[in-house]
Amino acid sequence: MEKTSFLCFSIIFFTVFFIFSSSFNSLSKSGFIGSSRCTEFSSISKTNQVHKPTTHDHKNSVPHHPLDPLTIQEINKVRAILSSYEPFDSSFPAIQFHSLSLDEPDKNQVLSWKKGDPFPPRKAFVIALLNGQSHRVTVDIDSSQVTEHNIHTGSGYPTLTFEDMSTALQVTLSDAEINQSVTNRGVALSDLACVTLSPGWYGSDEENGRVIKVQCFSSEGSPNFYMRPIEGLTVTVDIDRKKVVKISNTGRDIPVPKSTNTDYRYKEPSEKKKPLNPISIEQPKGPSFIVEDGHTVKWANWEFHIKADQRAGLVISRAMVEDSESGELRNMMYKGFSSELFVPYMDPDENWYFKTYMDAGEYGLGVTALPLVPLNDCPRYSYYMDGIFVAADGKPFVQSNMICLFERYAGDISWRHSELPLIGFQIREARPKVTLVARMAASVGNYDYIFDWEFQTDGLIRIKVGLSGMLMVKGTPHENMNQVPHHHQDEMTGTFVSENVIGVVHDHFITFHLDMDIDDDGSNNSFVKVNLVKEENLTGKSPRKSYLKTKRHVAKTEKDAQVKLKLYDPSEFHVINPSRRSRLGNPAGYKVVPGGTAASLLDHDDPPQQRSAFTNNQIWVTPYNRTEQWAGGLFAYQGRGDDTLAVWSERNRPIENTDIVLWYTLGFHHIPCQEDFPIMPTVSSSFDLKPVNFFESNPILGAAPTFEKDLPVCKLTDSWLLVIFVGNSSVVQTFLKGKGRVSYLLGTEPEKKDPKFEAWDKEDSMVMTWLWNSMTPDINDTCMFLSSVKYIWDSIWKTYLKVNDAAHVYDIRTKTVSTKQGNSSVIEYANALQSLWQELDNYRCIAMKCSDDAATLKKIMEHDRVYDFLTGLNVDFD
């Protein structure tokens, strides 16, 4: 019993530690724990603000748009309806919720809806697991009725829940054989960190229920346990039976890699490394975009709906761009999101072959999107959005600050031209490029995926995916290549990235669902391949022997639109509305413009490629079908690939002059290198959705240039003394030292009877004048009656740093102590604490003499917060 309690506590502790470790700001350059207020100085008036994420009142929120996600009240109502629904009432609360989200209205209902109109019926779509069966249920929220209910009979299971993963870890850590295997490898159970890995599908032998793989690591000496695998130890757990069904222990001769240089957290740089100066793009008038009713974004010539989704992460809907001639808002995309993310590792070893993940369908991109880090993930003036998701018990929880919106200016150019003076024109015209970015970052285990939807004023949308985080590495008995026998080097499945550590070669494929609606309701769209073909000039009428021409081919059926990109067979890929033409007769459209990408090289009959056959092509086009959203199938976990994009497209349905969906796969081949250790610099790739004959001419022709008068004047309007707020008081001291008067700031005032007092007093008065003149009146007035420079210095320090911050810290600490779980779910309660801790770190600056001491204190604070969290849990929490 004591051992079981310890294991339960360990699971809770490590889960909470993992969630909350992200809430701590990194150590600053000057060795502080806390906010950037300790380390940076902004001299622009009224913009030196402490950054606070956007806050939302979810308990009282109501939908304002037919596509708005379900509210907390609606989720609770759906749960109550199902608790009394006859097939489930006797099993409640044993039923497991794997998804509970808005069942979106029919497309024509959404397109015809205008603000102020009654909503189409609000419905919920539920995927629940009961007695090993997957149930699909549709609930009409308004009528409190279940309108559709069927049981899934195909292959696969719904997305994993946190409870599934927690169960697998508890079963693993409770097994005596596994514990013995771990200790035999020299790893203390207290240093054990285990992760849950989806098993894929590899035949009928693995079809006996829901199973999951568990592999473990050592966290001794480093939080980056991913770099310290216990190689060759893999546990297979039956989730529903809560039982270990297989243990593979083949790596007994492979040492656990050392923790040296694996910690990726911030440390004070050495004198040899000169850090970059802080940079921030200021917006003295605030951002140019607005968010109406929580989900409708209006910026420049764009309007769109944005929301968080538990599986897809970030969803953009009803994207409309303003016509540069008429000013009308025109449809270009009904819905876009990342549909699936396939990550196959290239190692046939018993402990590696199954690592072929579908991160969206098996884990969920939204539910793994932790709060974004202000000023680092997202710049100043970002607007933050939360997700409202559902735990396994059907109760809602808030995934806070998982999406941010911000304007980006990176010195890029929208358009330009300069004319050489030879012709007589003195022309130099250029326009800056400012864009709007919607961002989300999903941390799926070791990997972090950064999704950007970037809107440009010329009508283009750039969809970019960035990859960071840690490699999935393999332990080896060899420390480096020199120890590997030459005849075995060709058998290696990766690269040495550190001693005893191999980064295994792998791929990433992200497939996007892009429901393009070019004008009107999208019911008359077509897909056109515009091929570039070489023509040979045999007439002798020109010195040219060859040139390129375009040949347009309108795809009639789905197979006509399946595209494998080829460098030497170039094409453009347009979605057009043949009934909407420009004044010159060209059909309005958008084209998908591939960036750097990669294709899957696996055999088509390889089990992981059968499941991910949607990566066989880079482009697919299907007729619109509201049930076809997930490229890897609705039930991707242990699915066989019998309900995927590739299967749908084999039907070869007509796609000309109808409502169509474009699917694009962005790919990466990743051959690891030493620079990827211990954490990977972000690598990105993207593709564009670009207007083609959509506008009558350049839509940003009338964009105004930026002039000096448009920019804020940067001056020290508050005070030099405000430099204290950011730990740079040395600036003031250096100035006074250069004037030979730093002693007036830090030294001791001579007595009045001292012969030197009169001269000292005149000099002190002059320095006081300097300081007063640098202050705003509100600060100046508080110091006017102080008798010396030192008194002013000390007063400002105490008044503007110590007292104000202490008051804020006291207030936040009081809120933290009083925060309890109550009626909230565990995750909602955790997010509430996390937000308070994040705000606390913005105010509390703790100076340390060295980075090691700072790291130690940070670790203590992390553990204290875990205990605070456990203290606030409900007594009956299991």
N, C-alpha and C positions, 0 to 999 in steps of 0.2 A: 504493500500500500504506500509506504514511504517512497519507494522507488518510482511508483506510478505517479505520485504527486509531483516528484521532482521532474519527471519527464514532461508532464503537462505544463508545469511552470516553465521549463526550458523552451518548449514550443512557443508558448505565449510570449516569453521574454524575447526570443530571437525574432519572432514575427514583429513585435512592437518595436524592437531595436531597429529592424530593417526599415520599417515605415517611418520612424521618427528621426533616424539619422540624417535624413534629407532636410530636416527643418533647421539645421544648424548652419549658419553662415560660415564660410571658410575663414581661416585666420588671415588677418589683413597684413599688409606689408610691414607695418610697424609692430607686429607682434601682438595685436589685440584680438580678442574674441568679441564679435559684435558686428555692428553695421558699418557701412561705408562712411558713416558720419565720423568715425574715428580716423579715417585715412584719406579722405579726399576733400577738396575745397572748391566750391563753385562760387565765382565772384559775381554772377548775374543776379540782379535784384529780384527777390521774391521767387526764385526758382531753386534755391538750395533747400529742398524739402526732403524730409524722410519719406522714402517710397513705401507706400502701403498698397497691397493688392486690393482689387475691387471687392466690395462686400455685397452680398445679396440676401434678401429676406425670402428664403425658400418656403418657410412654413406658411406664409400667407400669399404665395404667388399663385397666379391663375394663368391659363393659356391666353395668348393674344393673337395667335396665328394657327391655322389648321395643322401646320407642321411642327409646332412647338412640342417639345418632349413632355412626357407625363409629369405632372407635378407630384409633390409628396402626398397631397391629399388624394389625388387620383390613384396613386399606387396603393395607398392604404385601403382605398375603397375596393380596388380589384382584389386585393388579398382577402378582404372580408367577404366579398362575393364568392370567391373560390372556397373559402373555409366552410361555407354552408352549401356548396354545390355537391350534389349527391355522390358522384363518383369519387370525390375527394374528402368529404366531410368526416368520414370515419378514420381517415389516414392523417388528418391534420393534427399537428404540424410536421408529420414525418415526410411529407412531400417536399422535394427539393426544387427550388426555383433556380433555373439556369439562365433565364432571360425573362424580363417583363418590361416591354417597351411599347411605344405608340404603334398601333396598327394604322399606318398612314391612310388617309382617305384616298378615294380614287383620284387619279391625276386630273381628270376634267373638273372635278369638284374644287380642287385646290386652285387650278388655273382660273376658274370663273369667280373665285371668292375675292371680295374687296373688303377692305377694313371697314368695320361697322356692320357687315353682313352676319347673319347667324352662322355658327360653325357647322360644318358637316358633323355627323355623329362621332363623338370621341370614343375610340376603341383601343383596347390593349391586346397585344399579341404575347402570349405566354408560352414558354417552353419549360416544362417541368418533368422531373424524373420521379417515378414511383414504381417500386417493385421491379426495377430493372428495365422499365419501359419508358420511352420518351413520348410525352404528351404534348400536342400542339393545340392550344386553346385560344379562342378569340372571345373577348368579353366586351359587350356594349356597356360602357360606363354609365351612360345616361339612363338606360333602362334597367341596369343592374342584372343583365341577363347574359348567360353564356350562349353565343350565337353559333359557334363552331367548335367541334372537339374531335380530333382524330389521333390515333396512335401511330407513331412512326414505325414502318415495317422494313425499311431499307437498312443499309449498313450505316455504321457510325453512331456517335453519341453527341450530346450538346457540349458546349464549351465548359471547361473545368470551372469550378468555383473555388474560392479560397478555402472553404470547408473541405473540399475534396483533397486539396494539397495538404492541409493541416492533418487530415486523417492519415494520409500516406506517410507523413513524417512521424506521426505518433506511433503508427504500427512499426515503422522501421526502427525507431529509437527504443522501442520496447522489446525488441528481439535480442535474446541473449547471444545467439550466434553472431549476429552482426556486431554487437558491442564488443565481443571477443575479437572479431576480425579487425576492428578499428584499433583496439588497444595493442594487438599484435603488430600493427604497423607503426607503433610508437606515437599514436595520437591520443591525447586525453579526451575522454567523453565531454568534458567541459569546454573543449576547443572545437568540438565537432559542428560543422555547418553543412547541412544537406539541402539539396534542391530536387524538385520534382520535374521529371522530363516526360513529355508525351511519347508514346511508344511507336507511333505510326501504325502501319498495317503491313504484315508480311505473311499472310496466309491464314488458313483455318486453324492452325495450332495456336494462334493468338486471338481467337475470337470468343473465348469463354469469358464474357463479361468485360466490364470496364477495368482496365489495368493501367498502371503508371509505373515508370521507372524512377528509382531514387539513387542518386550518386552523392557522395560526401566529400568534404574538403576539410582542411585544417585552417582554423582562423587564428592560430597562435601567432602572435607577433605582428599581425596585419589584419586590417578590415577587408583586404582584397583576397578573400579566401579562394576566389576563382583561379588564382595562380598557384594554388597549393592542392592539387587534386590527390585523392587517395585512389591512384590509378588501378583499374581492373576490378574494382568492387562495385557491382551493380545489383540493386535489389528490385525485384518486380513485385508490386503490391496489387492485390485485388481491392479496389476502392470500396465496393459495396459490401464485400464479405469481411473487409478490414483484416486481411490476412496476407502474410508474405507467401508468395507462390513460387519464388525462385530466387536463389542467391548465386551470383557469379563472382568468384573471387580468384582472378587469374593473375593479378599483378603483385604477388607477394615479394618479388625481388626488385620492385621499382620503388625507390625512395620517394617520400613526400618532398617536393621541391622546397627550398628554403624561402623564408619570408623576406630576404634581403631585397631592398629597392622595390617592393611591391606596393607600398602605401602610396596612393595617388592624391591624398588630401594635401591642402596647402601648407607649406612651411615657409618660414621667413627666408628669402633668398640670400645667398652668400654675397659678399662684396664683389665677387667676380661677375655676378649676374646683375646687370642694371635693369630694373623693371621698366616697363612702359609707363608713361604718365597716364593717369586716368583720362578717359574720353567719354563725353556724353553729348548727344545732339539735343539741344534745348528747344522747347516750344513755348515761348513766353505767352502766346495766346491760347495755348492748349492744342490738342489734336484737331485735325480737320474732319475726322469721321465722327459720326454719332451712332449709338446703338439704341434703337427704339424698342421698347417692350421686351428687352432682354435678349432678343435674337435677331432682329432685323437691323442690318448694317447699311448705312448710307455714307458714301464717300466719293467725292469728286463726281464722276459720271457713272458710278456703280451703285447698285442696290442688290443685296442678297440676304438670304436667311442662313444662319449658322447655328449648329447645336452639337452637343456631345452625344456620342453613342457608345454604349458599353462594349460593343464588338468592334465597330469601325473606327472609333475614336472621334474624329472630326468630320462633320458632314456639312457640305455647302449645298444649298438648295435655292431654287428660284433666282438664279443669277441673271440679272438684267443690266444692260449697259445703255447709256443714253445716246440716241442718235445725234451726231454732231450737227446735222442740218435742221432737223425738225424739233429736237429736244425731247422726243418721245422715248420712253423706256422700252427697249426691245429684248425679248427673250433670247438667251444663247445657251443656257444649260438648266435643265430642271433639277438635276441632282448629281453630285459627284462625291466620291469617297474612296478610301482604300479598302478594297473588297477582300483581299487575302495577301498574306506575306509568307512565302515559302522559303525555308532556309535548310538546304541539305548539306550535311558534312560529308566529306569524301574519304571515309575510312571504313573498310569492311570488317574491322575488328569486332569481336563479340560485344564489346562494351561501347561501340561507336556506331554500328551499322544503322541503328534505329533513329539516329539523330537527324531527322528530316522533318523539321517542325513546320506547322502551319500556325503562325503566331496569332492571327486574327481569329481563326475558327477554333483553335484549341485553348487559347488563353484569353484573348480579347485585348484589343489595343487601347480601348477607352478605360477599362478597369485597371490597366497597368500604367496609366498616365498619372504619375504623382504630381503634386503641386510644382509649378514652374518656379525657378529661382529668380526673384526680382533683380533687375540690373545686370544679370548675367545670362539667363535664358531669354529675357525680354527687357528692352530698354525702358527709360523713363516714359511716363505718360502712356504706358500700355494699359489696355483695358482687359481685365481678367474675367473668364467665364468658368462656371462650375459645371460638373455633370451630376445628374441625379440618377443613381443606379440602384440596383436591387441585390441584396444579399441572398444567400441560399434559403433563408427563412421567409423570404418574400418581403422583408422590411426594407424601406428605402434608406440610402445613405448618400451623403454629399461627397463627391470627389472634387475638392476645392481647387480653384485656380489652375485647372488643367489645360485651358486654352487661353492664349493671349492674342490681342489685336494691337498692332502698332504701325506707325508710319516709318518707312525706312528711307533715309537718304545716305547713300554711300559714295557720293561724288560722281555717280554715273550721269550719263547724258541722254536726254530724251531724243533730241535731234540737234544737228548743228550743220552749219556751212560757212566757210570763209572764202571770199573771192580774191584771187590774185589781182593786184592793182593794174596789171597789164591791159586789161579791158576797159579800165576807167571806173570800175565800181569799187567803192570802199565798203565792203560788207563783211561783218563778223557777227553771225547770229548763232546763238546756242541756247538750249533750254535744259534746266536741271531735271533729272528723273527722281521723282518721289513716288513711292509705291506704298500700298497697304498690304500688310502681311497678317495672315491668320496662322497661328502656330500651335502645335501640340507635340509633346515628346512622350513617347511610351517607353518604359523601362521593362522590357520583357526578359526577365532573368539577367543574364550578363550583358545583353545588348541594349543600347538606347537608340531609338529611332525618332528622328526629328522630322516632322511633317510640316511643310510650309506651303500655303496657298497664297501666292503673291499676285495682287491685282495691279495692273498698270493703267494709266490714263489713256493709252492708245488702244485699249480694248483687249489686251493680251492678259492671259492668266498663266503664270509659271508655277508648276507643281514640282516641288523639290523635296527629296528625301535625303536626310543626313544620317550617317551611321557613326556611332561612337560607343563608349562603354568598354567592356573587357572581352578579350578573346575567350573562346571555349578551348582550353588547352589540354594537351595530353602529356601525362608524365612518362618519362623514359629513364632507364638506368644510366644513360650516357649524359655527360655534362655538356658536351659540345660535339661538333662534326668530326673532330680529330679522333674521337673515341669510337665512332661508328665504322665498322668494317666496310671497306670500299664496296664489296659485293652486296652489302645491305643498304647502301645509301639510296639506290634507286627504289627501294621498297618503302622509303619514308613517305608519309602522307601529309607532310607539312614542313615547316621551317623551325629551326631552333630560334626561340625568341628570348630565352634565358637558360641558365644551367638547369638541366633535367626537365626542360619545358619545351614542348613542340606546339606551335600554333597550326592547327589542322586546316587544310584548304577547304573552303566552303563557298557557297553562293547565297545571294539574297535576291529574291524576285518579289516585287510589289506590284500587284495587279489592281488597277483602278477601274471602277465602274463610273462611266461618264455618260449620263443620259442627256445627250445634246438635243436641245429644242431650238432650232434656228427659226426665230420669228413665229408668231402665232402660237399654236399649241403643239408644234413639233410633229403634227400628224402627216406632214408632207415633206419629209426629209429623205435624202439619199446619200449614199457613200460613194465618193468618186476617187478613183486612183488616177492621178495625173502623172503619167510616166514620162521621164526624159529619155528620148531615144536618139541615137546617133544617125544622122543622114549623111550619106556620101555625095559630094558634088562632082558629078561626072560630066557636066555639060561644058566645062571649060570657060564658063562665063565669069568665073571669079578665081583669084589665086587660092582661095580657101578650098581645101579638099574635104573637109567634114565640118559639121555643125550640129547643134542639138535642137530638137523640136519636142513639143509636148503633145502627148496623145492621151485623151481623156477616156476613161472607161468607167461607166456607171455599174456598180455591182448589183446584180439582179437577186442573188441569193446569198446566204451566209457563207458558203464555201468560196464564193467569189471575193469575199472581203477578208479572208484569212491571210495575214501578211507576215512573212518572215523578212526582216530588214536585210538589205544587201547593199554593200557599199558601191558595187559596180553595176547595180541595177537600180538607180535612184528614182524615187517617186515622191510626190506629195500626196497627202491623204486628207481629203476634204469631206466635211459633212455640209451639205447644201440644202437650201430650200428653193427648188426650181420655180416656185410660184412667186417668190420675192426677188425681183431683179433690180439692179441699179439702173440709172438713167442711160448707161451704156450697154445694157442688156446682159450683164454678168449676173449669175445667180448669187444671192447672198449666202455666205457660209463662214465656217471656221475650219481651220486645219490643225491637225495634231503634228507638232514638230518634235521629233525625237531628239534627245540629247545623247550623251554617252550612255550606252546600255550594254547588256550582255544577254546571251541566249543559253538555255539549258542544254547541256551536252549529254545528259543521261539517256540511256536506251529507253524507248517508249514503253517497253514491256517491263522495265524495272519497277517494282512496286511503288517506290516513292514518286516516280514520274507518272505512273498510272493515276495516282491520287492528285497530282499537280499538273495534269495534262493541259491546264489552262496556260502553262508556260511554253507549250509547243510552238506558239506563235506570239509575236509581239503585239499584234493588232487583231482583234475580232470585232465583228459587228453582228448584233442580234436584234430581232424585233423586240420592242418594249414588252416586258412581261413583269408585272410587279412582284411575282414570286421568284424571279431569277435575279438575285442580288449578290449572292455569295459565290465567288468563282470556284471555291473549293467545296461547295455544297453547304447546305444549312447545317448538316450534322457531320462536321469535318473530323471530329475526334475519332480515331480508329476507323474512319471511313475508307471505303475501297475505291473511291473515285467514280461511283456510279451515278452521281448527281452533281456534275461539275459543268463549268462553262463549255468544256470540250464536248461533253455529251449533248448539251443543249444544241450546240452549233452543228452537230452532225445531222440534225433534222433537216438542215438545209432549207430553212423557211425563206419566203420572199422578204426582201428588205428594201425594195425600191419604192420611193414615194409613200413612205409610211413612217410611223414613230419608231426610231431606232436608238439603240444603245451602243456606244463605242467603248471598247475595253482596251486598255493599254497596259503593257507590262514593262516596268522599269527594272533592269537587272544589274547586278554587280557580281563579278568574280573576285574573290578575296584570297590572294596568296599572302599569308601573314609575313611580317618582317619584324625586325627588332624594334623599329620605331613604334610598333603597335603595343609594346610592353612598357609599363604595366597597364596602361589605359590608352585607348586608341584616339589619336587626333581625328576629328570629324572628317569623313570623306562624303562627298555629296554628288548627286546626279539629279537631272531634272528633265522635264519635257514641257512644251508650251502648247497652249490652246490659243491660236492666233487668228484674228479676223482676216478673211480673204474675200474681198469685194463686198464686205458687210457694210462698210461706210462708202460714201461717195468720194471721199478723198481722205488725206491724213486727218484723223479726228482730233489731233492736238496741235493743229496748225495755229490756232489762236491762243495757245498757251503763252502766258506772260513770262518774260525773263525775270530773274531776281536782281534787284538793285541793292546797293549798300544801304539805302534808306529803309529798305524792308526788314533789315536785320536788327535785332536788339543791340543796344550799346552796352558793352560789358564794362562795368566799372565796380569798384569796391564801395558799394552803397551802404553796406551794413557796418563793417569795421574791420580793421586789421585784426582786432581782438577775436573776431569770429573764427579766425584760423585755429584757435584753441579747440573749437568744436571738432575739428578733424585731425587733431594730433600733430599739427604743423606749426606750433608756436615758435619753432626755431626760425621761421621766416621773419617774425617781428624781432626776435632777439638778434638775428644776423644783421638786420637793418640798423638797429641801435648800436650793435657792436661796431659796424662800419663807421658810425658817427662818433664812436668813442664814448657812448653813453649807456651801454647795456647795464652798468651798475645801478642806474636809476630804476631799472626794472626789477632787478633781482637782489640788489645789495641792501645794506642797512643805512638808514637815514642818520646823518651825524646829529649830535645834540646841538641845540641852539647856541650854547655857550662856546661851541667849537669855533675857532677863528675861520675855518673853511666853510662854515654853514651858509654864510651870505652868498658866496659864489655858487655853492652847491644848489641853493634855493632858486637862484636865477636860472641855472641850467635845467633844474627839475621842472620849473614852470614852462620852459620852452618845449621840453619833451611832452609835458601834459597837453600843451596846445596842439602838438602834432597828433596826439591820440584823439583829442576831442574833435579835431577837424576831420578825422577819418570815420567818425561815428555818425549814424543816423540820429536825429533828434531824440527819438524815444530811448535810445541807449545813452546818448550824451547827457540827457537830463538826470539820469540816475547817478551820474558820476561827477556832476558839476561842483558839488560841495566837498569832494574828497581832496585831501591836502597834499597828496604826492602821487607820482607815477605808480609806485609800488602798490599804494592803496587801490588805485583804479584797476591795476592789473589783477590783483587778488579778488577785488569785488566782482569784476566781470567773470572771472573763472568760477567763483562760487555761485553767482547768480544765474549765469547762462549755461553752465555745464552741470555742475554738481546738483543744484537744487531742482532745476527743471527736470533733468533726467531721473533724479531720485523720485520725484513725484510721479512721473510716468511709470517707472519701474514698480513702484509701490502699487499703483492702480492695476497694472497688468498682473502682478503677482497675486493680488487679491482675487481677481477674476479667475486666475488659474487654479488657485486653491479651492475656490467654490464650485468649480466645474466638475460635475459628476455625470455618470452615464445616464441615469434616470430612465426615461422612456426611449432614449436614442439607441440605435444599433451601435455595436462596438466600433465599426469603421467611422460612423458619423461622429461618435464621441471622440475618437482618435483625431479626426480632422479638425474638430473644434479646438482641442488642445494644441494641435500643431500650429494653427493660425495664431493662437496666443503666444506660443513660444517664438514664432517667427517675428511677431511684433516686439516681443521682449528683447530679442537680439538686436533689433534696430536701435534700441536706446541704451542697452547696458554694455559699456566698454570696460574690459578688464585687462589692465596692462600686465604683461609678463616680461621677465628679463630675457628669456630665451624660448625658442620655439619648442624645445622638449617639454618645458614646464607648461607651455600653453596647450600642447597636445595632451598632456596628462590631465590638466584641468578640464579640457573639453570632453575627455573620455568620462571623467567623473560626472560632469553635468549630463552627459547622455544617459548614464546609468540612473542618475537621480530622476530624470524625466520618465524613464521606464517605470520606476517604482511609483512616481506620482500617478502615472496612468493606471497602474494596477490597483492603487489605493482607491481611485475613483470608480472602478468597475462595480457593477451590481454584485451583491453578495452571492446571488444564486448563479452567477456566470460560471459556465463549465468550460 
